[in-house]
Amino acid sequence: MKEFVVCAYAKSELAMVYFPSAITPHAAVNMLMTWIKRDEKLMEKLRNLRYERNSKWFKLREVRAIVEHLGEP
């Protein structure tokens, strides 16, 4: 398995890393966002990092926060 690299990711790309068995990238994004939204501390951290809900990308600092809270995929 390829080593996970913390960097900026398209939401669909990061979601597919967390959910490789998802049927589509869209489904993977939905699953990842469900996990993120259920973690109140993570959502607060992302808001403090100026997370933009409609962005197609997670910035490096957002990916770091996600991995810190959810663990490495």
N, C-alpha and C positions, 0 to 999 in steps of 0.2 A: 504494500500500500504506500502511496506517495505521501511524503511528509507534508503536513499542513503548514502553509506559510501565511502569517498574519500580514495582510496588505489590504488595500481598497478592493472591494469586490462588487460586481453587479449583484443586485439582490438575488436574481435567479441563479447566478453562479454559486454564491454562498449557500443558498437554500438547497441546491442539488448536492453540495458537499455534505450537508447535514442530513439530507433525505435522498440518498442515491436511488432508492427504490420507488420514488414518486413517479407516477405515470408521465407527468409533464412538468416542466419548470414552473409553470403557473401554480400547479398543485403544491409543489415544494415550497414556493414562496408563501402560499396560504398557510401551510403547516408551520413554517418558521415564524411567521408573523404572529400566529396563535401562541406559540411558545413565548415569544418576546412579550406580547401584550399581557400574558398571565403572570409575568415576573415584574411586580410593581417596582422593585428596586432597580431592575434593568431599565424599565421605561423611564424612571426618574433620571437615571444616569444619561440615557440617550437624549432626553429633553434638555438636560444641562449641557450636552455636547452640541446642541442645536440640530438635532435630528430632524430631517424634513420627510414627512410621511410620503409625499408624492415623488420623492427622488427615486431613480432607478438604481442608484448605487449606495453602498455603505462606505463611508469614509474610513480611513485607517483607524482613527480613534474610536469609531463606532464598532468596527470589527473587534478591536481589542476589548471593548466593554462587553460585547456579545460573548466572546470566548471566555472572558473572566467569569461571567454569570452562568453560561450554559455548558461550559467546558469545550474542549477541542473536539471538533467533529471526528 
